[in-house]
Amino acid sequence: MTHEFKTPITTINLATKALENPIVDKDLERVTYYSRLIKNEKYANERSGGISA
């Protein structure tokens, strides 16, 4: 797998794990932050012609 694909996948994976954390789950600001991070990575990947969802 190329670096271009690993970086978004890693970012999304880490953000997803953070959202599963009970401490983060109770903090709306953190949930919003990690949700946006996932959406931004997905959007950037789609614009660059990377892997599709």
C-alpha positions, 0 to 999 in steps of 0.5 A: 500500500502506498504512502498516499493511502496509508496516511488517510487510513491511519488518520481515520483509524486513530480518530475512530479509536478516539471516538470509541474512548469513553472519555472522548464519547462524553465530550461533545467538543472532542467528538465533533473534532474527531468526526470532522477529522474523519470527514476531512480525510475522506473528502481530501481522499476523494478529491485526490482520486484516492481509494473510494468509500 
